[in-house]
Amino acid sequence: MSLDPFGARLDDVAVRYSTSWRVTQQGTFSKATGGIALDGATSLFPAGAITGLLGRNGAGKTTLLSLLAGFRRPTAGTVRVGPEGSEQDPFENPAIVSGVQLVREAGDVLTDEKVSATLKHYAAARPRWDSDYADRLLDLFELDVRKTPSALSRGKRSALGATIGLAARAPLTIFDEVYLGMDAPTRYAFYDELLKDYAEHPRTIILSSHLVEESERLFEHVVVVDRGRILLAEPADDMRGRGTSLTGNADAVARLAAGHRLLHRQELGPTAMVTVEGPLTDEEAAEAADSGVAIGSVPLQDLFVHLTSTTARKESER
């Protein structure tokens, strides 16, 4: 069955948790105040691209992905998923959710039945399931289908999730920190398989990861979630060009950094290293050369850390 890659978008989405009550060990009632997981989130996940979803713990990534998979409805705003130009609300929509495969670290598997039973379940549920490819992945990750998922190590359970996500070949495939528990060789084998199969069988992939330095080579698009809000959503190359590092005499660096948004600063005696948002102008680059200030690029992981740290600091100062 041929299905076009699914795109996805959120428009002004909010997810709020209501206040609840619980009984304490002493038999009294304790009030738990509802929180806000997403607040006015607007973002596009392009069809037929690999998008890296980045955010600190508690930023709202998992809530966002559960919306795209149709697991819940937003408190406000709209969620649309589907072939480009034909997106629909995924909640309780079989035509859409059958084309979405969300793989979570916890694993949506038949815990107390053999791995083979879980694979049969997904083979029946996913129109583009490739059993031969699943078998090759099982060999690659050294997974024993005669065992139950509960009997597997954490790393093997993660590898099982990766196998399900790849072999499903769903028009929208979402990996929510599926690498957790995998050792480095297994993670890199997963990344290589993802790229190879994505090239041969185009679809939309969203990869939520904290290991930005490892996985950034996969990203064509990046969405950064920070404290329930979309901090940025843009092509990965645009984000890679957002940061510039300046290293040299502290006074010269300060002059060059003036007028730019400062993301990070370190000083060691008379030497300073700063990260500013955006590139330098030709005139600033010439001044840097004359002043002995070194200009460098900023790794995507460092830029992500600096951007979210800056946002957190501004919020705390309000």
C-alpha positions in Angstrom: 0.0 0.0 0.0 1.4 3.4 -1.0 0.8 6.3 1.3 2.2 9.8 1.0 4.3 11.1 3.9 2.2 12.8 6.5 2.8 16.4 7.5 1.8 17.8 10.9 1.1 21.2 12.5 0.0 22.7 15.7 -1.7 26.1 15.8 -1.9 28.0 19.1 -2.1 24.7 21.1 -2.4 24.6 24.8 -2.5 21.6 27.1 -3.5 22.3 30.7 -3.9 19.8 33.5 -6.8 20.3 35.9 -6.4 20.5 39.7 -6.8 17.1 41.4 -7.0 15.8 44.9 -5.2 12.7 46.4 -5.3 11.0 49.7 -2.1 11.1 51.8 -0.7 8.3 53.9 -2.2 10.1 56.9 -5.7 9.9 55.4 -5.9 13.6 54.6 -6.6 15.2 51.2 -3.8 16.9 49.3 -4.5 19.3 46.5 -2.3 19.0 43.3 -2.4 22.1 41.3 -2.8 21.5 37.5 0.1 22.6 35.3 0.5 23.8 31.8 2.4 21.4 29.5 2.0 23.5 26.3 1.2 27.1 26.0 0.3 28.7 22.6 2.5 26.2 20.7 2.5 26.7 17.0 4.8 24.7 14.8 5.1 22.9 11.5 6.5 19.4 10.9 7.2 19.2 7.2 6.1 16.2 5.2 8.8 14.0 4.0 11.6 15.4 6.3 13.4 14.3 9.4 12.7 16.7 12.2 14.7 16.8 15.4 12.5 17.7 18.4 14.7 19.2 21.1 13.8 20.4 24.6 14.9 20.1 28.2 13.2 17.6 30.6 9.7 18.8 31.2 9.6 21.1 28.3 6.5 19.5 26.8 8.0 17.3 24.1 6.2 14.1 25.0 2.9 15.9 25.4 3.3 17.4 22.0 4.1 14.0 20.4 1.0 12.4 22.1 -1.1 15.1 20.4 0.3 14.2 17.0 -0.3 10.5 17.6 -3.9 11.2 18.5 -3.5 10.0 22.0 -5.2 13.1 23.5 -6.8 16.4 22.5 -5.4 19.8 23.3 -7.2 22.1 25.8 -7.1 24.8 23.2 -5.9 25.2 19.6 -5.8 22.8 16.7 -3.7 19.8 15.7 -3.6 18.6 12.1 -1.9 15.5 10.7 -2.0 13.8 7.3 -0.9 14.0 3.6 0.1 17.5 2.6 -3.1 19.5 1.8 -5.4 16.9 3.5 -4.4 17.2 7.1 -7.1 16.3 9.7 -7.5 16.2 13.5 -5.9 12.8 14.5 -7.9 12.3 17.6 -10.2 9.2 17.3 -9.5 9.3 13.5 -8.6 5.8 12.3 -7.7 6.9 8.8 -5.0 9.1 10.3 -3.8 7.2 13.3 -3.2 4.0 11.3 -0.6 6.0 9.5 1.2 7.3 12.6 3.7 5.2 14.5 4.8 6.6 17.9 7.6 4.7 19.5 8.1 5.6 23.2 10.9 4.5 25.4 8.5 2.7 27.7 7.4 0.7 24.7 3.9 0.0 23.5 4.3 -3.8 23.4 2.7 -6.9 24.7 4.8 -7.1 27.8 4.0 -10.7 29.0 3.8 -12.3 25.5 6.7 -13.3 23.2 8.3 -10.6 21.1 6.9 -12.4 18.1 3.3 -11.7 19.3 4.0 -8.0 19.4 5.5 -8.0 15.9 2.4 -9.9 14.6 0.2 -7.2 16.2 2.0 -4.4 14.4 2.1 -6.3 11.1 -1.7 -6.4 11.3 -2.0 -2.7 12.4 0.4 -1.0 10.0 -0.4 -1.1 6.3 3.2 -0.7 5.2 4.8 -3.2 7.7 7.8 -5.0 6.1 8.2 -8.4 7.8 11.5 -9.2 6.0 13.0 -5.9 7.1 11.8 -6.5 10.6 13.6 -9.9 10.6 16.8 -8.2 9.4 16.6 -5.6 12.2 16.0 -8.4 14.7 19.3 -10.0 13.5 21.1 -6.6 13.6 20.0 -5.9 17.1 20.4 -9.5 18.2 16.8 -9.7 19.5 15.3 -13.1 20.5 11.6 -13.2 19.4 11.0 -16.1 21.8 11.5 -13.9 24.8 9.0 -11.6 26.3 9.7 -7.9 26.3 9.7 -7.9 30.1 12.6 -10.4 30.0 14.7 -8.2 27.8 17.3 -5.7 29.1 16.5 -2.0 28.8 18.8 -1.7 25.8 17.1 -4.6 24.0 13.7 -3.2 24.7 14.8 0.1 23.1 16.1 -1.9 20.1 12.7 -3.6 19.9 11.0 -0.2 19.8 13.5 0.9 17.0 12.7 -2.2 15.1 8.9 -1.5 15.3 9.3 2.1 14.3 11.5 1.4 11.3 9.7 -1.7 10.0 6.2 -0.1 10.3 7.3 2.5 7.6 4.4 4.7 8.7 3.8 7.9 6.8 4.5 9.7 10.1 7.0 7.9 12.3 7.9 9.3 15.7 10.7 8.2 18.0 10.4 9.6 21.5 13.9 9.1 23.0 13.9 5.5 21.7 17.7 5.4 22.1 17.5 5.3 25.9 19.2 2.2 27.2 21.1 1.5 24.0 24.9 1.3 24.0 26.8 3.5 21.6 27.3 0.8 18.8 23.5 0.0 18.9 22.6 3.7 18.7 24.8 4.3 15.7 23.5 1.2 14.0 20.0 2.6 14.6 20.9 6.0 13.2 22.5 4.4 10.1 19.4 2.2 9.5 17.1 5.2 9.9 18.9 7.2 7.3 19.2 4.3 4.9 15.6 3.2 5.1 14.3 6.8 5.0 16.2 7.4 1.7 14.7 4.2 0.2 11.2 4.6 1.7 10.5 8.3 2.1 8.3 9.3 5.0 8.1 11.9 7.8 10.2 11.2 10.8 10.2 13.1 14.1 13.1 12.2 16.4 13.0 13.5 20.0 16.5 13.3 21.5 18.7 14.7 24.2 21.8 13.3 22.4 21.9 16.3 20.0 25.6 16.0 19.2 25.1 12.3 18.1 21.8 12.7 16.2 22.1 16.2 14.6 23.5 14.8 11.4 20.0 13.2 10.8 18.1 16.5 11.1 16.7 18.4 8.1 14.4 20.5 10.3 14.5 21.4 14.0 11.8 22.3 16.5 12.9 23.5 19.9 10.4 23.4 22.8 11.1 25.4 25.9 8.9 25.6 28.9 5.8 24.6 27.0 6.4 27.1 24.1 7.9 26.7 20.7 11.2 28.6 20.8 12.0 28.0 17.2 10.9 25.8 14.2 13.1 26.1 11.2 15.4 24.2 8.8 18.4 22.6 10.6 20.9 24.6 8.5 19.2 27.8 9.5 19.6 26.9 13.2 23.2 25.9 12.6 23.8 29.4 11.3 22.2 31.1 14.3 25.3 31.1 16.5 28.8 32.6 16.2 31.6 32.3 18.7 34.1 35.1 19.3 37.4 34.4 21.2 40.1 36.9 22.0 40.9 40.0 24.0 37.9 40.7 26.3 37.6 44.4 25.2 37.8 43.6 21.5 35.3 40.8 21.9 32.9 43.1 23.8 33.0 45.6 21.0 32.2 43.0 18.4 29.4 41.5 20.5 27.7 44.8 21.0 24.5 45.0 19.0 24.2 41.2 18.9 22.1 39.0 21.2 24.5 37.5 23.7 23.8 33.8 24.3 26.8 32.8 26.4 30.0 34.4 27.9 33.1 33.0 29.5 36.2 34.9 30.7 39.6 33.8 31.7 41.8 36.7 32.7 42.1 39.1 29.7 40.6 36.6 27.3 36.9 36.2 26.6 34.8 33.7 24.6 31.2 34.7 23.8 28.5 33.1 21.7 26.2 35.6 19.9 23.1 35.0 17.9 23.5 35.4 14.1 26.5 35.9 11.8 28.9 38.9 11.8 28.7 41.5 9.0 31.7 41.7 6.6 32.8 44.9 8.5 32.7 43.1 11.8 34.6 40.1 10.4 37.3 42.5 9.2 37.5 44.2 12.6 37.7 40.8 14.2 40.7 39.9 12.0 42.4 43.2 12.8 41.8 42.7 16.5 43.0 39.1 16.6 39.6 37.8 17.6 38.9 34.3 16.3 35.5 33.6 14.8 34.0 30.2 15.0 30.8 28.2 14.4 28.7 26.8 17.3 27.7 23.1 17.4 24.0 22.6 17.3 24.0 21.0 20.8 25.8 24.0 22.3 23.5 26.4 20.6 20.4 24.5 21.9 21.8 24.7 25.4 22.6 28.4 25.2 19.2 29.3 23.7 17.2 27.4 26.3 19.4 28.7 29.1 18.9 32.3 28.0 15.2 31.8 27.8 15.1 30.3 31.3 17.2 33.2 32.7 14.9 35.8 31.1 11.8 34.1 32.5 13.3 34.0 36.0 14.1 37.7 35.9 10.6 38.8 35.1 
